[in-house]
C-alpha cells in the first residue's frame, strides 16, 4: 500500500456529497410548509367558526318584572310611590338598571322606572332591533303596558339618544328631558380604550369577546370614569351577559342617529324643559361640546367639576339632587 494513500482515497464514495442532500432538504421544507399551511387553514376555520357563532348568539329576558314586547322583551325595575312624579331612567351603551343605583337615595320620594334597553341587563338580546328609534319605540311600548304616562325622562350617554328619539316619537310620554354626558354630535367623540376599540374590529373583536374576562371588561370601562370609582361586580356581570351583537349594534345605531342629526337640533323644536349634566373631565365626549345644547331654548346646563363620563357614580349626591329638583319642578308645571 502506498504510504500517501488515505482511507478517503481508497473509498471515494464515502465522502458526503452536498448535492445529494438537496432533495432531502427540499422534502423537509415541503413537509414544514404543508404543516404550516394546514395549521393556518385550521386556524382560519376556527376563527371563522367563532365569528359566526358569536354573531349568532341571542338570549331571552330575565328578571323580576318583564314587559312582553314582540321581538324582544324588556326588563324594568320600579321604585318609590306610584302616585309621585315619575322619572324614567335610561342607561348608556353596555349599561343596565344597576348604573342608577348610586342616585336612587336622592330620588326615593319619586316614582322611579328604570329600563334595561334591548340587548342590555335583563332584557332580551335578539339578533336585531338596536337602532335608537327602535329602542325608543320599545321603551314607549313598555310604558304603555305599565301605564306610565308623562314623565321626566333621563338618559345617560347613549340613553340620551334613546330619550331624544322617544320625545320625537311620543311627546305624550315626555314631560321633560335630562341628558347626562350624552354627546351632542358624532365629531365630539374623543375615543375609547384600546380594548374597546379592538372589540369592534372584525374577527379580532369576536375572538376577544369570546375570551373576555372581568379584567378586560374593566379595562374597556377605563374611559367611563375619571374619578377613582369602585365598579360594582354587578355592572361587570351585566356586560358579560350581553351578546356581541347587542353591544356593537347598539353602538352603531347610536352613531348613525347622531350622524343623521345632532341631539340639540332634534330637541330645539320640541319645546321641552331640558337639563344637561356634563362632567368637565369626560374622557369619551368633548366636555366643551355640552355648550351645543344652548341651541335648545331655555336649556339648563350643569357642568360638574372634576367629574368624568359617569356622574351617577363619580358625584352621585350632586347628580341625584339635580335630577330630583328638575323632576319635581317640571312635574308641577
N, C-alpha and C positions, 0 to 999 in steps of 0.2 A: 504493500500500500504506500502510495506516495505521501511523504510527510506533509506536503502542502494541501492535501485533500482534507476537506472538512465534512462533518456529517450532513451539512446542508447541501454540499456538492454531491454527496452520494445519493441523497433523496431530495431532489429538486422540487418534487410535487408536494412536499410537506410544508413549504413556505406558504403563509396566508396570502391569498390573492385578494387585494382590495376590491377588485371588480366583482368577485363572487359574492360580496356582502351587499351589493346594491339591491338585488331583488328582495333580499331578506328585509332590508330597511324599508323598502317600498311597501312590502306586505305589512310590516309593523305600523307604518304610518297610515296605511289604508284602514287597518283594524281600528286604530285610535280615532281616525276621522269618522268611521261608521259608528263607533260607540258614542262619540261626541254628538253626532247628528241625531242618533237615537235618543240620547238623553235630552237634547234640545227639543226634539219633537214631543217627547213625553211631557216636558215642562210646559210647552206651548199648549198642549191639550189640557193639562191640569189647570193652567191659568184661564184658558177659555171656559172650561167647565165651571170653575169657581165664579168667573164673571157672570155667566148665565144664571147660575144658582143664586148668587147674591142679588141680582137684579129682579129675580122672580119671587123673592121672599115676601110674604104677606102675613098679617096677624089679625086676630079678632079683638074686639074691645073687651076690656076687663075693668072691674071696679064696682063700688057700691051703687052708684047711680049712673046708669047707661041710658042715653036717649037714642032710640032706634030710628035711624035715618037711612033710606035706601042708598046703597053704595058705600056706606061706611058710618058706623055708629060712633057717637061721641060720649066721652066720659066727662061728667060735670060734678062739681062739689059746691054745695050751698052752705053758707054760714050766716048767722045773725037773724034777727027778727024779720019775718016775711013782710010785715007791714011798714018797714022802714024804707027810706030811699035806697034804691038799688044801684049797685056798682057791678059791672061786668068786667072781669079781668082776663085779658088775652096775652099769653106769654109769647116769647120770641122763638126764633129758629132753634130747634133742639131743646126747647124748654118744656115745661109742664106746669100743672097747678102748683107744684111744690116751690116754684120760683117766687111765689107771692107770700109764702109763709111768714117772712120777717115783717111784713106790713099789716098782717091781719089784726094784731092787737090794736092798732090805731083805727081800724075800721069795724071794731066789734059791735058798735051800735047800728051798723048799716046792714042791709041785706046784700051779702056778697056772693056773686055767682062766678065761680072760676071754671073755665072751659079748657079742656085739652084739645088743641086743634087736631084735625085729622092727621094721622101719622105720628102723633106725639103722645107721651104719657100713656094713659089707659085707653085712649081712643083707638079705633080700628086703623089698620095700616094696609090699605088696599094698594093696587098697582097704580092708580091714578087719582086725580081729583085734588091736586095740590096747588092749583092757581089761587091767587088772592081772592078773586071773585067767587070761586067755588068754595073756598074756605069760609068766606063771609056768608054765603047762602046757607051753608050747613049750620053756622052759628045762629043765623036767623031762624032756621027750621027748629033747632033745639029750643030756642027761646019761645017760639010759638007753642011748642008742646008743653013747655014748663009753665006757660002763662006769664012769662017775664016780659012786661011791656017796656015802656020808655025807661031808659036807664042812662047813667053816665057810663060810657064805655072807655076802658083804659087799655091801651096796647103798649107792650114793651117791644122795641126794635121791630122785627117782622110783624109782631102782633099789632103794631100801629098801622101797618099797611092793610091788615085784615079789618081793623076797626074803621079805617077810612073807607074801604070798599063797602062795609056794612052800612055806613052812613050814606054813601052814594045810592045804594040799592033800597034801603029800608029806613027812611028818615023817621018813620013812625016808631022805630025801636031805639033811636038815639036822641037823648035829650041834650047831651053834651059829650065832648070827646077829650081825652087826655092822652098824650103821646109821651112815652119815656124813651129817650135815646133812639128814636126812630129816624133813620137817615132820610132827609127830605128829597134827595136826588141821588142817582146812581154814581155820579162822579164825585160825591162827597165821601165815598167809601175809602177808608185808609188801607185796609187789608186784614189778613187773618194770620194765625200762627202757621208755621211751616207744615205741621202735621195736618191742620185743617185744609191747607192748600192741596196737599197730596191726596186727600180723600176724594177730591173732585177730579183727579187725574184718571183717565180711562185705564182699566186693567189694574194699575197700581192701586188705585183707590179701592177697588173691590177686594183686592188682596189684603190691604191694610184694614179694611172693615172686618174681614173675616178673622184677622188676627188681633183685633182691638183688645186692649186691656184697660183697666181702670187708669193706669199710668198714662197711656196715650190719650185717653179722653180728657184727663186733667190737663195734659199738655195743650190739647186743642182748645181748651177753655181759657188758656192763659190770657188772651187779649180781652176776655169778657170782664175782667176785673182790673182795677188799678190799685185800689187799697188791698191790704192783706186780708183776705177773706177765707174762712174755713168752709170749703164747699161741702155740703152735706152728701153723704153716701146715696141718699135717695135721688139726688139730681144725677149722679153718675149712673145709677141703676136705670133711671128713666131713659137716658141717652143710649145705654147699652141695649135697651129694649126696642129701640127704633129699628126700622129696616133701612138699608142703604137707599132704597128708592124714596122712602118718605122724607129722608133728610135732604138729599140732593134735589129732588123735585120741588120741595118747598122753597129751597134756596133759589132755584131757577125761576120759580113763579114770582117770588118777591122781586128779583132783579128785573124781570120782564115788566112787572107792574110799575116800577119806578122809571124804567126807560120809556114807557108809554107816556107817562105824565107824572111830574113831581107831586109829592103829597100836598105841599102848600097850595099849589094850583087847584088841586082837586077839592080842597077844603074851603078855599076862599069864597066860593059862591054858595056854600051850604048854609051860612048864617048860624052856625052852631057855636055856643060858648066853647072855647078851646084853651086847654092848658098844655104847655110844652115844658117838660122837665128834661134837662140835659146835664150830663156830667162834664165838668170843664176839662177833665183828663181822659175823655173817652178815647180808647185805642182802636176802635173799629170805624167810627164816623168822625169826621172833622167837627170838633166842638163848635167852631165858628159857623158851621152850616145851620145851627139852630136859629140863627137870625133870619134865615129864609122864611121862617114861619110868621114873620112880621107882615107878610103879604096877606095874612088872614085878618080880617077886620076884628079889632079888639082882642086879639090873641094875647094870652098871658104867658110869658116865657120866664122860666126859673132856671138859672144856671147854678149847679151845686159845686162849690169849690173843692178841688182835690178828689172828686168822685169820678169814677170811670163809667163804663158802659152799663153797669147794673146797679143803679141807685137803691133798688129794693134791698140789696144785701150790703152795699157799701155805706149807705146812710139811711137805714130803714125808718128812723124816727122822723127825720125831715120829710122824706118821701111820703110816708104814711100820713103825716099831718097835712101836707099839701093836697093829697088825694081826698082826704076826709073833708077838708074845708071846701074844696071845689065841688064835691058831690052834694054836700048839704046846701051850699049856695045855689047851685043850679037846680036842685030839686024844688026849691022854694019859689022859683020863677014861674 
